[in-house]
Amino acid sequence: MRQIILPLLLALLGTGAAAAAAPGAPDRAACERAFRAYENALWLYPDNQWGDDVPVLRPDVARAARGLVRAGCLTTAQDLVHLPALAQNLAPFAITDSGPAIRPTTVSLGIVTGFGVEHEATLFFRGLGYRSRGVGAQTLGRRLFIGPFTSQGALDQALEVARQAGFIAPHVALHTRF
């Protein structure tokens, strides 16, 4: 039996079938849509604030935030547990500035669920040579960004590294600049 299963498993790994999303894993496309809705709501209603030590969110922002949670789009410490091993696998790493020039573009990595997760992700990306920045996301955690990128090759590489790192739906940020 072992003689049959091992070659089959190796064949699946070779074709990338094993890299498909695990059952119950968040849908990347659904998360990208949810992040777009959240970013647009924040852009349209920037006056979200704290009142009496309780976060006060505009209804459209709160609805978009609930959409991110329901879709499972927040990145947890468990999602990023393999960052040290990935950093070793990528070493030596160089940001590839290739392809056509693009306007300065920021990548939104997503929202992490706490300061510790933000710290680990920041160490990872800065260790690779990326500039990174974290911004509070009321009631959700911390939004993380890397960039800016001025070539299509560097942008594509950053998105791929973010996916490998465990971020669910890294994407080009709509309304954020460094």
C-alpha positions as CSV (number, residue, x, y, z in Angstrom):
1,M,0.0,0.0,0.0
2,R,2.8,2.4,0.9
3,Q,4.4,1.8,-2.5
4,I,1.3,3.1,-4.2
5,I,0.5,6.0,-1.9
6,L,4.0,7.6,-1.8
7,P,4.4,7.9,-5.6
8,L,0.8,9.3,-5.8
9,L,1.5,11.8,-3.1
10,L,4.7,12.9,-4.8
11,A,2.9,13.3,-8.1
12,L,0.2,15.5,-6.5
13,L,2.9,17.7,-4.9
14,G,4.6,18.0,-8.2
15,T,1.5,19.2,-10.0
16,G,0.6,21.7,-7.3
17,A,-2.7,20.0,-6.4
18,A,-1.6,19.8,-2.8
19,A,-1.2,23.5,-2.8
20,A,-4.9,24.1,-3.3
21,A,-6.8,25.7,-0.5
22,A,-7.6,23.3,2.3
23,P,-11.2,22.6,3.1
24,G,-12.7,25.4,5.1
25,A,-9.9,27.8,4.1
26,P,-11.0,31.3,3.2
27,D,-11.8,32.0,-0.5
28,R,-9.1,34.4,-1.7
29,A,-11.4,36.0,-4.3
30,A,-14.1,36.5,-1.7
31,C,-11.6,38.0,0.7
32,E,-10.3,40.4,-2.0
33,R,-13.8,41.6,-2.6
34,A,-14.4,42.0,1.2
35,F,-11.1,44.0,1.5
36,R,-12.1,46.3,-1.4
37,A,-15.5,46.9,0.2
38,Y,-13.8,47.7,3.6
39,E,-11.2,50.0,2.0
40,N,-13.8,51.8,0.0
41,A,-16.0,52.3,3.1
42,L,-13.0,53.7,5.0
43,W,-12.2,56.0,2.2
44,L,-15.8,57.2,1.9
45,Y,-16.3,57.6,5.7
46,P,-12.9,58.5,7.2
47,D,-14.4,60.0,10.4
48,N,-14.6,56.8,12.4
49,Q,-13.5,57.5,15.9
50,W,-13.6,56.5,19.5
51,G,-16.4,57.7,21.8
52,D,-16.5,57.0,25.5
53,D,-13.8,54.4,25.2
54,V,-15.8,52.4,22.7
55,P,-15.1,52.3,18.9
56,V,-17.7,54.2,16.9
57,L,-17.9,52.9,13.3
58,R,-20.1,54.3,10.6
59,P,-22.6,51.6,9.6
60,D,-21.1,51.1,6.1
61,V,-17.6,50.6,7.7
62,A,-19.0,48.3,10.4
63,R,-20.8,46.2,7.7
64,A,-17.7,45.9,5.6
65,A,-15.7,44.9,8.8
66,R,-18.2,42.2,9.6
67,G,-17.9,40.9,6.0
68,L,-14.1,40.5,6.5
69,V,-14.7,38.5,9.7
70,R,-17.5,36.3,8.3
71,A,-15.4,35.4,5.3
72,G,-12.4,34.5,7.5
73,C,-10.1,37.1,5.9
74,L,-8.2,38.1,9.0
75,T,-4.6,36.8,9.3
76,T,-3.8,35.2,12.6
77,A,-0.5,34.1,14.2
78,Q,-1.3,30.5,13.1
79,D,-1.4,31.6,9.4
80,L,2.1,33.0,9.7
81,V,3.8,30.3,11.9
82,H,6.2,29.4,9.1
83,L,7.7,32.8,8.5
84,P,11.2,32.0,9.9
85,A,11.5,28.9,7.7
86,L,10.2,30.9,4.6
87,A,12.8,33.6,5.3
88,Q,15.5,31.0,5.3
89,N,14.2,29.4,2.1
90,L,14.1,32.8,0.3
91,A,17.6,33.9,1.4
92,P,19.5,35.5,-0.2
93,F,16.5,37.6,-1.3
94,A,16.5,40.6,-3.6
95,I,13.6,42.7,-4.7
96,T,13.4,42.3,-8.5
97,D,12.8,45.7,-10.1
98,S,11.8,44.5,-13.6
99,G,9.0,44.9,-16.2
100,P,7.3,48.1,-17.1
101,A,7.4,51.1,-14.8
102,I,4.2,51.7,-12.8
103,R,3.1,54.6,-10.6
104,P,4.2,54.1,-7.0
105,T,1.9,51.3,-5.7
106,T,1.3,50.0,-2.2
107,V,0.4,46.3,-1.4
108,S,-2.1,45.7,1.3
109,L,-1.1,42.5,3.0
110,G,-4.4,42.4,4.9
111,I,-5.4,42.7,8.5
112,V,-3.6,40.8,11.3
113,T,-5.3,40.1,14.6
114,G,-2.8,41.7,17.0
115,F,0.4,43.6,17.7
116,G,2.4,40.4,18.1
117,V,1.4,39.2,14.6
118,E,2.1,42.6,13.2
119,H,5.6,42.5,14.8
120,E,6.4,39.1,13.3
121,A,5.2,40.1,9.8
122,T,7.1,43.4,10.0
123,L,10.3,41.6,10.9
124,F,9.8,39.2,8.1
125,F,9.2,41.8,5.3
126,R,11.8,44.2,6.5
127,G,14.3,41.4,6.7
128,L,13.6,40.8,3.0
129,G,14.2,44.5,2.3
130,Y,10.6,45.7,2.0
131,R,9.4,48.9,3.6
132,S,6.3,48.2,5.7
133,R,3.8,50.0,7.7
134,G,1.0,49.1,10.1
135,V,-2.2,51.1,10.7
136,G,-5.0,50.4,13.2
137,A,-8.2,48.8,12.0
138,Q,-10.8,49.5,14.6
139,T,-12.4,46.3,16.1
140,L,-10.3,44.1,13.7
141,G,-6.6,44.4,14.4
142,R,-3.9,46.0,12.3
143,R,-3.7,46.7,8.6
144,L,-0.3,46.0,7.1
145,F,1.2,47.5,3.9
146,I,4.4,47.1,2.0
147,G,5.8,49.2,-0.8
148,P,5.8,51.4,-2.7
149,F,6.6,49.5,-5.8
150,T,7.5,51.3,-9.1
151,S,7.8,48.3,-11.5
152,Q,5.4,45.6,-12.4
153,G,8.0,42.9,-11.6
154,A,8.6,44.2,-8.1
155,L,4.8,44.4,-7.5
156,D,4.2,40.9,-8.7
157,Q,7.1,39.5,-6.7
158,A,5.8,41.2,-3.5
159,L,2.3,39.8,-4.0
160,E,3.7,36.3,-4.4
161,V,5.9,36.6,-1.4
162,A,2.9,37.8,0.7
163,R,0.9,34.7,-0.5
164,Q,3.8,32.4,0.4
165,A,4.0,34.1,3.8
166,G,0.4,33.1,4.6
167,F,-1.5,36.2,3.9
168,I,-5.0,35.3,2.6
169,A,-5.6,38.0,0.1
170,P,-2.8,40.4,-0.5
171,H,-3.7,43.0,-3.1
172,V,-2.9,46.5,-4.5
173,A,-4.1,49.0,-2.0
174,L,-6.7,51.4,-3.4
175,H,-6.5,54.5,-1.3
176,T,-3.2,54.1,0.7
177,R,0.2,55.6,0.0
178,F,3.5,55.5,1.8
